[in-house]
Amino acid sequence: MHRQRNRLRIFLLFVGMICAGPQLATSQVTPLTYISLTPNPAVHESLTPSTVRARVAEAVEAGMTYLYVAQTWNALEPQPGVYNFAEVDFHIELAAQYNLPVVFNLRLVDTNQRGMPGDVASRPFHEVYTLERLWMLFIHLVPRLQGRAPLMLLGNEIDAYFSQRTQEVQSFRSLLVTATRWLKLLAPGMQVSASVTIEGLPLLGTLLKPVAEVTDFLALTYYPSNPDYTMRHPESVHTDFDRILAAAGNKKVLLQEVGYATSALNNSSNEQQAEFLFNVFVNLIVHAERFWGAHFFLRSDLSSELVELFATYYGIPQDEPFKAYLRTLGLFDARGVPKPGWDIFRALAPYMRDARTVR
């Protein structure tokens, strides 16, 4: 950890030189990469509006500059024409309190399944009835975002779903084209996409090329793990960013989620997570003009009960390495004690926040 702190000091000096020198010489705006953190309370805290507010305040003080909000369609519309926007309204209120933009993920596709109401979940994406229902949702949802959502996602890690249902890709493309047109009508300037995993990047040039062609930006989740949920070495960040930028072409990149588990069962540790965060921030600063934002997942490790729910949701309730992976992604452990990665976040996130300075 002593070596990590020395590297951090050197890097902060390097960043200070970047932020001061070139801006003065060119009188230009230095590109800013927005930073977010899932503000989930610690395991020992109750999940209440007040504890979430406290964690959002903590994250903003540490350098968070946008809020990531994700909802499935079926959660927002539990019955046809009946909407539940309580969670949306709560998070938009928080965003307004701190004057934060919002990245909203309407998870029509959610990893390996659809997040759609039951009466449209088995219909083609581009079917008229499905689109009519989606239009009505947009009419009710978009005004509630209060102009705070410059980016909208319409799917989460869609490579997992379409790898098993290749025949549905063109139908989803049609929905995405229509939905993007509607969203830009309701919220001019809004950018629209759907995310893949980092493992799914090669599919953007093959199976998912019809979808990638009609997105406004590249969105992906970045968890550098092997198929058995052991974590890859933190040094792999540098080659991973090369792959990400190559896949993006001339589009901006959103790291929808970034995380690194710390469990020994995943061949990892707290120190490896800290090194991973350090390397991610290095690349975000070096390539700041290419990235819109990065959302770090999570603030706190998850409870065993919540992990069991997630494992069941994804259909692998007996996979212990997967559950250890989910449980230990936080920057604080289950006792609420900060891991070394929290120091890295608090030290480097403010540089991303303060980089946009006109000289």
C-alpha positions as CSV (number, residue, x, y, z in Angstrom):
1,M,0.0,0.0,0.0
2,H,3.0,2.3,0.6
3,R,4.0,1.8,-3.0
4,Q,0.4,2.6,-4.1
5,R,0.5,5.9,-2.2
6,N,3.8,6.9,-3.7
7,R,2.3,6.2,-7.2
8,L,-0.7,8.2,-6.3
9,R,1.4,11.2,-5.2
10,I,3.4,11.1,-8.5
11,F,0.2,10.8,-10.5
12,L,-1.5,13.7,-8.8
13,L,1.5,15.9,-9.5
14,F,1.3,14.8,-13.2
15,V,-2.4,15.6,-13.3
16,G,-1.8,19.0,-11.7
17,M,0.7,19.8,-14.5
18,I,-1.8,18.7,-17.2
19,C,-4.6,20.7,-15.7
20,A,-2.6,23.9,-15.2
21,G,-0.1,24.1,-18.1
22,P,-1.9,23.3,-21.4
23,Q,-5.1,25.2,-20.4
24,L,-3.2,28.4,-19.7
25,A,-1.3,28.0,-23.0
26,T,-4.3,27.3,-25.2
27,S,-7.2,29.1,-23.4
28,Q,-9.4,26.1,-24.2
29,V,-11.8,24.0,-22.2
30,T,-10.2,20.8,-20.9
31,P,-12.7,17.9,-21.6
32,L,-14.4,16.6,-18.4
33,T,-15.2,13.0,-17.8
34,Y,-18.2,12.7,-15.5
35,I,-17.9,10.4,-12.5
36,S,-20.6,8.5,-10.6
37,L,-20.8,6.1,-7.8
38,T,-23.6,3.8,-6.7
39,P,-24.6,5.4,-3.4
40,N,-25.8,2.2,-1.7
41,P,-25.8,2.2,2.1
42,A,-23.6,-0.2,4.0
43,V,-25.0,-3.6,5.1
44,H,-25.4,-2.6,8.7
45,E,-27.5,0.5,7.6
46,S,-31.1,0.3,6.8
47,L,-32.1,1.1,3.2
48,T,-34.2,4.3,3.7
49,P,-34.5,7.6,1.8
50,S,-32.4,9.2,4.6
51,T,-29.5,6.8,4.3
52,V,-29.5,7.0,0.5
53,R,-29.5,10.8,0.8
54,A,-26.5,10.6,3.2
55,R,-24.6,8.4,0.8
56,V,-25.3,10.6,-2.2
57,A,-24.1,13.6,-0.2
58,E,-20.9,11.6,0.7
59,A,-20.4,10.7,-3.0
60,V,-20.8,14.2,-4.2
61,E,-18.3,15.5,-1.7
62,A,-15.9,12.8,-2.9
63,G,-16.2,13.9,-6.5
64,M,-19.4,12.4,-8.0
65,T,-20.7,14.6,-10.9
66,Y,-23.7,12.6,-12.2
67,L,-26.3,10.2,-11.1
68,Y,-27.0,6.8,-12.7
69,V,-30.6,5.6,-12.6
70,A,-31.7,2.3,-13.9
71,Q,-35.3,0.9,-14.1
72,T,-36.9,-1.9,-16.0
73,W,-40.1,-1.1,-18.0
74,N,-42.1,-3.6,-16.0
75,A,-41.1,-1.9,-12.8
76,L,-42.3,1.5,-14.1
77,E,-45.5,0.1,-15.6
78,P,-46.6,-2.9,-13.4
79,Q,-50.0,-2.9,-15.2
80,P,-50.9,-1.6,-18.6
81,G,-51.3,2.2,-18.3
82,V,-50.5,2.2,-14.6
83,Y,-47.2,3.8,-13.8
84,N,-45.0,3.9,-10.7
85,F,-42.4,6.7,-10.9
86,A,-41.6,6.9,-7.2
87,E,-38.0,5.8,-7.6
88,V,-37.5,8.0,-10.6
89,D,-38.9,11.0,-8.8
90,F,-36.7,10.4,-5.8
91,H,-33.5,10.2,-7.8
92,I,-34.4,13.2,-9.9
93,E,-35.0,15.2,-6.7
94,L,-31.6,14.2,-5.5
95,A,-30.0,15.1,-8.8
96,A,-31.7,18.5,-8.7
97,Q,-30.5,19.1,-5.1
98,Y,-26.9,18.8,-6.2
99,N,-27.4,20.0,-9.8
100,L,-26.3,16.7,-11.3
101,P,-27.1,15.4,-14.8
102,V,-28.6,11.9,-14.9
103,V,-27.9,8.9,-17.1
104,F,-31.1,6.9,-17.3
105,N,-31.2,3.2,-18.2
106,L,-34.6,2.0,-19.2
107,R,-33.7,-1.7,-19.2
108,L,-36.0,-3.1,-22.0
109,V,-33.4,-5.8,-22.2
110,D,-31.7,-6.7,-18.9
111,T,-28.6,-8.9,-19.4
112,N,-30.1,-12.4,-20.1
113,Q,-33.8,-11.5,-20.1
114,R,-36.4,-8.8,-21.0
115,G,-37.4,-6.1,-18.5
116,M,-40.7,-5.5,-20.1
117,P,-44.4,-5.8,-19.0
118,G,-45.8,-9.3,-19.3
119,D,-48.2,-8.4,-22.1
120,V,-45.4,-7.2,-24.4
121,A,-42.5,-9.3,-23.1
122,S,-43.0,-12.1,-25.7
123,R,-44.0,-9.9,-28.6
124,P,-41.5,-8.7,-31.3
125,F,-39.7,-5.5,-30.2
126,H,-40.9,-3.7,-33.4
127,E,-44.5,-4.7,-33.2
128,V,-46.9,-1.8,-33.4
129,Y,-48.6,-2.6,-30.1
130,T,-45.2,-2.8,-28.3
131,L,-44.2,0.6,-29.8
132,E,-47.5,2.2,-28.9
133,R,-47.0,1.1,-25.3
134,L,-43.5,2.4,-25.3
135,W,-44.5,5.7,-26.7
136,M,-47.1,6.2,-23.9
137,L,-44.4,5.3,-21.3
138,F,-42.1,8.0,-22.9
139,I,-44.8,10.6,-22.7
140,H,-45.2,10.0,-19.0
141,L,-41.5,9.4,-18.2
142,V,-39.5,12.0,-20.1
143,P,-41.1,15.1,-18.5
144,R,-40.3,13.6,-15.1
145,L,-36.6,13.7,-15.9
146,Q,-36.8,17.5,-15.9
147,G,-34.3,17.9,-18.7
148,R,-31.6,16.3,-16.5
149,A,-30.9,13.2,-18.7
150,P,-28.6,14.0,-21.6
151,L,-28.0,10.2,-22.0
152,M,-30.6,7.5,-22.2
153,L,-30.0,3.7,-22.5
154,L,-32.6,1.3,-23.7
155,G,-30.9,-1.9,-22.7
156,N,-28.4,-3.3,-20.2
157,E,-25.7,-5.8,-21.3
158,I,-27.7,-6.7,-24.3
159,D,-25.0,-9.1,-25.8
160,A,-26.0,-11.7,-23.2
161,Y,-29.6,-11.7,-24.4
162,F,-29.1,-11.5,-28.1
163,S,-26.3,-14.1,-28.2
164,Q,-29.1,-16.6,-27.3
165,R,-31.7,-15.0,-29.5
166,T,-30.0,-13.9,-32.6
167,Q,-33.2,-13.8,-34.6
168,E,-34.4,-10.8,-32.5
169,V,-31.6,-8.4,-33.3
170,Q,-33.2,-6.7,-36.3
171,S,-36.4,-6.3,-34.4
172,F,-34.6,-4.6,-31.6
173,R,-32.8,-2.3,-34.0
174,S,-36.2,-1.2,-35.4
175,L,-37.4,-0.4,-31.9
176,L,-34.2,1.5,-31.1
177,V,-34.5,3.6,-34.3
178,T,-38.1,4.5,-33.6
179,A,-37.5,5.1,-29.8
180,T,-34.5,7.3,-30.5
181,R,-36.5,9.5,-32.8
182,W,-39.3,9.8,-30.2
183,L,-36.9,10.6,-27.4
184,K,-35.2,13.3,-29.4
185,L,-38.6,14.8,-30.1
186,L,-39.5,14.8,-26.4
187,A,-36.0,15.8,-25.2
188,P,-34.0,17.5,-28.0
189,G,-30.3,16.7,-27.8
190,M,-30.8,13.5,-25.8
191,Q,-28.3,10.8,-26.8
192,V,-29.5,7.2,-27.0
193,S,-27.7,3.8,-26.8
194,A,-27.8,0.3,-25.2
195,S,-25.0,-1.2,-23.3
196,V,-22.9,-4.3,-23.8
197,T,-20.4,-6.0,-21.6
198,I,-16.7,-5.7,-22.3
199,E,-16.7,-9.3,-23.4
200,G,-19.4,-8.4,-25.9
201,L,-17.4,-5.7,-27.7
202,P,-16.4,-8.0,-30.6
203,L,-20.2,-8.6,-31.3
204,L,-20.5,-4.9,-32.1
205,G,-18.9,-5.7,-35.5
206,T,-20.8,-8.9,-36.1
207,L,-24.1,-9.9,-34.5
208,L,-24.9,-6.6,-32.9
209,K,-23.6,-4.4,-35.8
210,P,-27.2,-3.5,-36.8
211,V,-27.8,-2.1,-33.3
212,A,-24.4,-0.5,-32.9
213,E,-24.9,1.4,-36.2
214,V,-27.9,3.3,-34.8
215,T,-26.6,4.2,-31.4
216,D,-25.3,7.7,-30.5
217,F,-22.5,6.5,-28.2
218,L,-20.8,3.3,-27.0
219,A,-22.0,2.2,-23.6
220,L,-20.5,-0.8,-21.8
221,T,-20.1,-2.4,-18.4
222,Y,-16.5,-3.0,-17.4
223,Y,-15.8,-5.8,-14.9
224,P,-12.4,-7.4,-15.8
225,S,-13.3,-11.0,-14.8
226,N,-12.6,-14.4,-16.3
227,P,-15.5,-16.8,-17.2
228,D,-15.1,-18.4,-13.7
229,Y,-15.4,-15.0,-12.1
230,T,-11.8,-14.7,-11.0
231,M,-10.5,-11.2,-11.6
232,R,-8.0,-10.4,-14.2
233,H,-4.8,-8.5,-13.1
234,P,-5.3,-4.7,-12.7
235,E,-2.6,-4.1,-15.4
236,S,-5.1,-5.4,-18.0
237,V,-6.9,-2.1,-17.7
238,H,-4.5,-0.5,-20.2
239,T,-5.1,-3.0,-23.0
240,D,-8.8,-3.1,-22.2
241,F,-9.1,0.7,-22.7
242,D,-7.3,0.3,-26.1
243,R,-10.0,-2.3,-27.0
244,I,-12.8,0.0,-25.8
245,L,-11.6,3.0,-27.8
246,A,-11.1,0.9,-30.9
247,A,-14.6,-0.4,-30.6
248,A,-16.0,3.1,-30.1
249,G,-14.6,4.5,-33.4
250,N,-15.5,8.2,-33.4
251,K,-18.2,7.9,-30.8
252,K,-18.0,9.0,-27.1
253,V,-17.9,6.2,-24.5
254,L,-19.9,5.7,-21.4
255,L,-18.6,3.2,-18.8
256,Q,-22.1,2.4,-17.6
257,E,-20.6,0.4,-14.7
258,V,-17.1,-0.2,-13.5
259,G,-16.3,-2.7,-10.8
260,Y,-13.7,-5.0,-9.3
261,A,-14.4,-7.7,-6.8
262,T,-12.1,-8.2,-3.8
263,S,-12.9,-11.7,-2.6
264,A,-10.2,-14.3,-2.3
265,L,-12.6,-16.7,-4.0
266,N,-12.3,-14.5,-7.0
267,N,-8.5,-14.5,-6.8
268,S,-8.5,-10.9,-5.7
269,S,-7.9,-8.6,-2.8
270,N,-8.5,-5.0,-1.6
271,E,-5.1,-4.0,-2.9
272,Q,-5.9,-5.3,-6.3
273,Q,-9.1,-3.3,-6.4
274,A,-7.2,-0.1,-5.4
275,E,-4.7,-0.7,-8.2
276,F,-7.5,-1.3,-10.7
277,L,-9.2,2.0,-9.7
278,F,-5.9,3.8,-10.0
279,N,-5.4,2.4,-13.6
280,V,-8.9,3.2,-14.6
281,F,-8.5,6.9,-13.5
282,V,-5.2,7.1,-15.3
283,N,-6.8,6.1,-18.5
284,L,-9.9,8.3,-18.0
285,I,-7.7,11.3,-17.6
286,V,-5.3,10.5,-20.5
287,H,-8.3,9.8,-22.8
288,A,-10.7,12.3,-21.2
289,E,-11.9,13.7,-24.6
290,R,-13.2,10.2,-25.5
291,F,-15.3,9.4,-22.5
292,W,-18.5,11.0,-21.4
293,G,-18.5,9.3,-18.0
294,A,-17.8,6.4,-15.7
295,H,-20.0,5.0,-13.0
296,F,-18.3,3.0,-10.3
297,F,-20.3,0.1,-8.9
298,L,-20.7,-0.1,-5.8
299,R,-20.0,2.2,-2.8
300,S,-20.7,-0.7,-0.3
301,D,-20.5,-4.4,-0.4
302,L,-23.8,-6.2,-0.7
303,S,-25.6,-8.2,1.9
304,S,-25.9,-12.0,1.6
305,E,-29.6,-11.7,1.2
306,L,-29.4,-9.3,-1.7
307,V,-26.7,-11.4,-3.4
308,E,-29.0,-14.4,-3.2
309,L,-31.7,-12.4,-4.9
310,F,-29.4,-11.3,-7.7
311,A,-28.1,-14.8,-8.2
312,T,-31.6,-16.2,-8.5
313,Y,-32.6,-13.4,-10.9
314,Y,-29.7,-14.2,-13.2
315,G,-30.5,-18.0,-13.0
316,I,-27.3,-19.1,-11.2
317,P,-28.2,-19.4,-7.5
318,Q,-25.7,-22.1,-6.7
319,D,-22.6,-20.4,-8.2
320,E,-20.5,-19.5,-5.2
321,P,-17.8,-17.6,-7.1
322,F,-20.4,-15.5,-8.8
323,K,-22.0,-14.7,-5.4
324,A,-18.6,-13.8,-3.9
325,Y,-18.0,-11.6,-6.9
326,L,-21.3,-9.7,-6.5
327,R,-20.9,-9.4,-2.7
328,T,-17.5,-7.7,-2.8
329,L,-17.6,-5.1,-5.5
330,G,-18.0,-2.2,-3.0
331,L,-15.4,0.4,-2.0
332,F,-16.5,-0.3,1.6
333,D,-16.7,-3.8,3.2
334,A,-19.8,-5.3,4.8
335,R,-18.8,-3.7,8.1
336,G,-18.8,-0.3,6.6
337,V,-15.0,0.0,6.7
338,P,-13.5,1.7,3.7
339,K,-11.2,-0.4,1.4
340,P,-8.0,1.2,-0.1
341,G,-10.0,1.8,-3.3
342,W,-12.1,4.4,-1.5
343,D,-8.9,6.5,-1.0
344,I,-8.1,6.3,-4.7
345,F,-11.7,7.4,-5.6
346,R,-11.6,10.3,-3.2
347,A,-8.2,11.4,-4.5
348,L,-8.8,11.2,-8.2
349,A,-12.5,11.8,-8.8
350,P,-12.2,15.5,-7.9
351,Y,-9.7,16.0,-10.7
352,M,-12.3,14.8,-13.2
353,R,-14.8,17.1,-11.7
354,D,-12.5,20.2,-11.7
355,A,-10.9,19.6,-15.1
356,R,-13.4,21.7,-17.1
357,T,-11.9,25.1,-16.4
358,V,-11.8,28.0,-18.9
359,R,-8.6,30.0,-18.5
